[in-house]
Amino acid sequence: MLKNFFLVSVMGGYFIGTLLIHENTKEKTPFAVRTLPFIETQEIPEGSILKIVLDGQQRIASLIYALTAPNTPIKASNKYKYPHRFFLDIEKFFKTKSLSESLLTVSMLPKNSKKILPYEYLIQYNQGKISVNDIKYIDLSILAKEQEKPGILDDLYDDLREALGKEKAKEIRALLREVLNYELIYIKIPQESTIDEIVEIFERINKTSYKLSSVDLLFAKLYKEKNSDIRKVILENLSSIKEEYSELAEIFNEITLIKVIALLSNKEIKPSSIIKLSANDIDEWLDKAIDGFKESLKFLYKSAGVRKKWIPYTSLIIPLAAMFALLKKETETKPFNSTIKIYLEKISYNFIKLWYWSNTLSERYDEGVTSKSFYDFRLYKSFLEEILLTLEKKSSLKEGISLVPKQVINKLPLIELNKFKEPRNKNSALLKALYNLLILNNVLDFETGKPFDKDFTDEHIFPKSFVEEKKANKVLNRTLSAPETNKYLKNLRTPQKYFTQLEEKYLNHKGLLNQILSSHFINEKAFKYLKQNDFESFLNERLSSIKNFLKEKLLIPEELIKD
């Protein structure tokens, strides 16, 4: 849906980014050409030089929709099945002086249409029947009408001056004229420019958002190659995954999927490589990439403890899905018996698990995501090729070759577990990884002993009221619990009081208490230090429990843990 903040930017005279325009004929451009949304389709004479919007289509379409008020929905979905109109709430504007609060987006249901009396109707039906004092909202489509028939804004000014006074009327008129006078800045790409030259220009002018737009360029190119909407096909495939894995829906979309296909096609996930994907690449890898997505989401949810609020790195889904997709292809195309296929899947899963946790816990994907994704996928690919070669030479499987080879493990990043003793903010990948480990460890609420659910929140064990904020925000001082438990802990102010009372509460159920504490990586010594308010000793013992968990669950081998 069109967001008000975009209109706020235009009405406020703020910069909304540079547009990229390519001048060419429909026949010669490498991209599919379609009329902008909400504009009547017109026949384009052959050989006409067109202004093709490569970057900025959504911005322009948003303005067209808001200012022309077409009798069509914003999107073709049940949620947006009615047309929307955009209004300025006059009273709220003068009360708050905030455009973001006074610009309204209204679904034109019959009930809303009756409640809101847009200014355009006042002009048409005034004739003494409606007082100008009834003007409460201004329909922004009046601006398009001003372009068609100049003078409407002057009529509005006269009526507003009578209702609100001269100064307020002038302020409203100036605000609306700001939109009419707004200048869109664009860069024009010459007709003779090649795809590579367009992408190079694109990267230079749009460093912060080129990844999205380079995929838009790709879809336009593919549309011309196949004469079909590849984006629509991809979105249809993704819709079923989103329903099944709604908990993690935010980490996958058509852009992510295209990047997975780029890796599978031996291309980096940078714009200049993505734009070179062909329709054949899409045909070859789309189904496998979808399968890779499904396996990745299953892995993240079941084997990595990832939940919606605590996703360490959304970027990891790209190489992760590519790995599962490649494995899927190999197991389906090689003439292996079922036993060997199971083995191949097992050893590949071991590699992926070690790769995932070593990269997450080392915080390696904090930067350089593009190059690291390409490197890591190639590492997996060479590993898989070596395993396949070994399997082809063996007539049967022997014991002792079920783990990831040492030479592969040595190429994975080392883990400095002492970083768990450092403070991190709520968006830290390391902190989210701790919560994932707690979920894998079947964390239980301290007070009730109930299993983890979506209502659990991230909390401090030693409250900020007891230790200074920097210490309180150390990763090892955080855990997951029910919201009411956290309030109780804060009220008692010290771990000593809380955990002493907790021990008394479970006096006749020590086994359950030990199970609860263990689920938080709190061993016997760590519990003793909690009851003594010994912060540093508690952190050391909890770290020891996490280290043991990582090794026992084969998430991280000993040789990757750096002391």
N, C-alpha and C positions, 0 to 999 in steps of 0.2 A: 504494500500500500504506500502511496505517496506520503512522505513524512513532512510535517509542518516545518521542520528545521531548515529544509531546503528553501521554502518560500521565505522564511525569516531572513535567510542570507541574502536573497535577491532584494527583498523589500528594505533590508538594512544597508544595501549597497556593498555587501561584502564580496570578496573574491570567491568564486565557486570552481576555480580550476580552469585549465586551458583545454580547449577543444582541439581535436585533430581532424582536419578536413582533407580529403583526397579528391582532387579534381581529375576526372577521367570519364570516358564513355562507359556505358553499361556493358558493351561488348569487350572492351579491353581491360577493364579492371579485374584483378584476381579475386575479387570478393563478390559474393552475391549481393544484389542491390534490391532493397525493398523500401517502400515509402515509410516514413516515420509513422509511429502509431497515432491514431486519432485524427489522421488527415485523410481526406478523400483520395482514393487511389486514382491517379491520372495516367493516361497513356503517355509513355516516354518515347518521343520520336527517335528513330535510329540515328546514332552518331551524335546525340546531344551530349554536351559536356555537363556532367552532374557534379554537385557538391556532395560527396559521400562522407557521412559522419563515421569516422573510425573509433573515436573516443569521445564520449559525451552524449551518446544516444539517449541514455536514461534521463540525463539532466534536461535535455531539450524536450523529450516526450513529457516529462513531469510538468514543465512550464506550459506546454501546449494544452495538457489536460486541465490544469488548474485555471487557465485563463480563457479557455474556450468553452468549458463545461459541456463536453459532448454527452449525448444521451446513451452512453455505453459504460459498462463497469470498468473499474481500473484494471482488474484481473478477471480472467475467466474461471472463477471458483465460487463455491457456495457462499464463502465468507464475504466476497466482494461482488455479489451478483447484481447489486443495484448501483446506479451511477452515484458518484460522490461529487459534492460541491464544496467550495472553499470560501469561508466567510471571515470578515474582520468584525469582531465583537467590539463595537465602539465604546460602550460603557467600561468594559474590562480594560481596553487599551488605555483610556485616560486614567483609570484607577491604578493600574500596575505599571504603565509605560513599558510593558514587556510584549514584544511581538510574539514570542513563543507561547505566551499564555493567552493572547487574545486572538490568534489565528485558529479557526475551527475547521475541522474536516468532518463533514456530515454526510452520512449515507442517506440518499434521497428516498427513503421509505415514505409512504403516504403520511404516516404520523409525524415525521420530521418536517416534511414539506409544509404541513399546516402550522407547525409551531414557529417556523422561521419565515419571516417576511423579507425576502431579499430586496435590495434597493431597486433592482431592475424592474420589479413588479410595481414598486411605488411610482416609478416614473410613468409606467404604462397605464396604471389605473388610479393615479392620484385624483385628478379632476374634482377636487373638493370633497371626495368621499373619505380619503385617508389623510390624517394630519401628518405634517412632516415630523412632529414630535414622536411619531411611531417608528421612526427610523432607528433600529437597534443593531442591525447587521448590514454589512455591505458585501454583496456577492462579487468576488474578484473577477468574475467573467465580464464585469462591466468594462474592464480594461481592453478586452478584445473588441467590444462594441464601440469603444472610443476610437479604436484604430479604423473600424469600418465607417463610423459616422461621428467625426469629431464634434465635440460640444457637450457630450453626455457628462463629462467630468465637471464642466462649468455649471451644468444644471444641478449636479450633486452638491457642488460648493454652495450655490445659492440656497438650496434647501437646508444644508447643514448649518449655514450661517444663521438662518432663521431659528433653527432648533437648538444649536449649541453655542452660538456666538462666533464672531469673526475669527478669533485666534485658533480655536479648535478646528473650525472648518478649513482654515489654511493648512493646518498641520496634517489633517487627513488627506487633503488634495496633494500636498507635497509628498506624502508617503506613497500614494498611488502613482504619482508621476515618476517616482524613483524606479518603479518597475518598468514603466514605458521607456524611460531613458537609460535603463541598464544596458551596459555594453558587454557582450559576450566576446571573450578573447579567444582567438583560435590561431593555430598554425596551419598553413596550407602546404600540402605535399604535392609537388609537381606531378603531372600526368605520366612522365617517363620513369618515375621511381619504381624500383624493384621491391619485392617482398622484404628482402634483407635490409634495404635502405629504410623502408617504412618502420621495421622493427627497431632499427638502430635509433631513428629519430624518436620513436615511441619510448624507448628505455631512457633516453636522455631527459625528456621533458616530464616524465611521469614516474619517477623513481619509487614513490610510495605506494602506487596502486597498479603498476604495470602488469602484475601477474594476472589480475582479473581481466584486464582489458586485452592482454595478449591472447587469452583464451577466447574472448569475444571475436577477435580477428580470425582466429583459427576456425571457429564455427562458421563465420562468414565465408571463408575460403572453402571449407568442406561442403557447404551448402551448394556452392557452384560446381564442385567436383562431382557430387552425387545427386544433385537436384533433390535433396531431401534434408529435413531439419534434424541433424545429428544431436543437437542439444535436447530436442524433444524426446528422441529415442532414449538418450541417457537418463533424462529425468524420469521417464516412465519406468525404466529399470530400477532406478534408485528408490522410487516411491514405496515399493514393497519392503525394501531393507529398512527404510525409515520407520515403517509401521512395526516391524519386528524388533528393531533396536532403537526405539524412541528415546531411551535413556541416554544414548550417545549420538543422537541425530545431528547435533551441531558440528561434529567433526568430519562429516562427509557431505560432499556436494559434487556437482558436475565438474567443477574446477579441479578438485582433488582427484577425481577419477581420471581426468585427462592427464594429470601429472603421473599417475600410476601407469597409464598406457605409454607415456613418454619413456619412463624407465624401462618398461618391458620391450620397447622398441630401440633400446640402447641409446637413448637421448637424455641429455641433462634436462632438468626441470626449469631451465631459464627461458625467457621469452623467445630468444632467437632460435632455440631448439624446438620449443613447443609449436611455434608457427609452422615448422617444417613437417609436422606430422601429416600423413596422407590419409585418404579415405581407406586405403588398404590396411594401414596400421590400425585404424579403428576397427575395421572388420575382423582383423586377425585377433585382436586382444580384448575387445569389449566384453565378451562373455566371461573370459578368464579374469579380467579385472573386477567384474562384478562378484565373481566367486571369491576372489582375493579379499574384497571388501567384507563379504560375509564372514569369512574365516578370521579376518583381523578383528572384527567387532566381537566375535565369539571369544577370541583369544583375550582381548582387552577386558571383557566382562568377567570371564570365568578364570583365566589364568593370571591376570594382572590386577584384579581387584579394582578396575577403573569404573568410576561412576560419574554422572553428569557434572557434579560440582568439583570433582577432583581428577581432571585429566592433565597429567604432567606436561605432555607435548602433543598438541593436535597435529603437528608436522610429522610426527613419527608414523602416522597412518599411511603415508605415501610409500616409503620403502617397505613397511610392514605388509601392506596389501600386495605390493609387487612381488614380494618373496612368496607369499601364499599362492598368488596367481601362477607364478612360474612352477612351483611345486605341483599345482593342480595339472598343469599342462604335461609335465614329465610323467606323472603317475598314470595319466590317461593315454599317453602316446607310446610309452615304452612297453615292450612285450614281456613284462615281469609277471611272475605268479603272485597270488594274493599275499603270501608270506613275505616276499621281498618288498612288495608295495607297503605293507604295514611297517616294515623295518625302515624303509626310506622315509616315510612320513614321521616315524618316531625320532630318527636322528636329525631330520630337518627341524622338527619341532624343538628339539633340544638346542639347536643352534639359534633359532629365532628367540627362544626364551632367554638364553644367555645374552644375545645381542640386545634385546629389549631392555633387560634390567641393568646391564652394564652401561648402556647409554643414558638411561633415565637417572640412575643413581650417581653417575659421574657428571650429570648436568651438561653433557656434551652438546646437546642440541639447543643450547642457549643462543648460539650464533652459528653462522655458516651453514644453514640448513640445506641450501641447494647443493653445494659441493659434497657435503657429508651424506646426503641421501643417495647421490650417484655413486659415491665410493662404497658405501655400505651395501647397496644392492649388488654391485659388481663383486664384492667380497663374498656375498651369499651365492652368487651365480657360480663363481669359481669353486666354492666349497661343494656346491651341488654337482657340478661337473666331475669333480674328483670322486665323490661318493658314487655317482653313476658309473664311472669308469671301473671303480673297484667292484661294484656289484656285477657288472657285465663279465668280469674275469672269474667270478666265483660261481661255482655250480651249486654251492649251498652256503648257508650262513653259519659262522662259528661264533662262539662266545668271545667277548672281549673287544668287539668293534661297534658297540652300541652308543658310545659317547662321542662328543665332538672332538676331533683330533686336537692335540696340544698345539700344533702349529697354527691352527685357526683361532684357538682361544687366545694365543699370544698376540693376535692382531686386534683384539677387543680392548676397549679402554679400561684402565685400572680404576678401582673404586676407593676413594678416601672416606672411610666410614666416619672419621672424626669430624667431617663436615656436618654430620647430624647434630654436633654440639655447638654449631654456629647459629646465630639468629637468621631467620628468613621471613619475608613478608608472605601474605596469604596467597600470592600468585606464584610462589616459588615451586618449581618442578620437584625439588627435593622434599618439600613439605607435603605436596600432594602424593608423592611416592610413598611417604610414611603412612598416609591414610589408606592408600591402596594395600600396603602390607598388612595393616590392621584388619582390613576387610577380608583379605586372604586368610588371616589368622582367626577368623570368626569372632571378631570383637563383640563383647557383651557390655551392656550398660552396667555401671558400677552399682547403682541403687536397685534396679529391678532384675538384673541378670538377663534381660530380654536381648535377643539377637539384633544385630545391626539392621536398621531400615532407613528409608530415605529421609526420615525426620531427624536422624542423628546430625549433630553439629560438631564443628571442630572447636576444641576447647583447650585452655591452659590447665595443666595439672597443678603447678605452683602458680596461684593467681598473681596478676599484676600488682595487686594490693600488698603482696608479700615480698616479691622481688621486683627490682627495677624492670622497666619495660623491655630493655634490650635483652636482659637475661630471660625474661618470661617468654620472649619470642624465639628462643632457641628451639630448633626442630624437635629435639627429644623431650621438650616440656609440653608437647601438644599431643592430644589424643581425640578420640571420637566418643561422644556420649549423647544421651537424650537431653534436650534443652533444660528440662526441670532439674536434672542432676547437676548441671553446671551452675545453676542458680544456687543450689544448696551448698555446693563447694565454695562459691564466692562468699556466701553469707558467713560461713565458718572461718573464712579468711586464711587459715593455715592448713596445709596438708596434714599436719600432725593431728589437729582436731578432727578433721573429716575422716581420715583413714583409721584413726583409733575408734571412732564411733562405728565406722563400717565394719571393723573387726568384731566389735561387740554385737552388732546386728546379725552377723553370720556365725555367732559363737557355736551354734549347734549344726552349722552347715559349712564346716571348714573346707570340705571338698569343693563346694560350689564357689566359695570365695577364692580359692586357689585357681579355679578355672577362669573366673572373671579377671583376676589380676594377670594371669598368664596370657589371656587374650589381648591385653594391653602391653605385652612385653615387659611385665613387671614381675621379676622373679623374687625369691624369698629375701635375698639381700636388699634388692631395690625397695621392697615393701618396708623393710626395717628402716631404711634411710628416709622413706616418706614419713614414717611415724616419728622421726627425729628432726624433721625439717632440714635434712642435709641435702641440699640442692645438687651440688657437684657430684657427690658419691652416688646419688640416685641416677643422674644422667649416665655415669660410667657403667653402672650395672644394667641399665636399660639398653645401652648400646651393645653390651655383651649378649643380651638376649636376642636382639635383632640380628647380630652377626651369626649366631647359632641357627636362627630361623632361615636365613639366606642360604646357609650351607646345607642344612638338613633338607630343605625343599628343592635343592639343586637349582636355585635361582642364580646364584653366583658361586663359582668354584673358588677354593682357597687361593689359587695363584693369581686371581684378579683382585683380591682384597689387599689394599696397600696399608700397611701398619703406620 
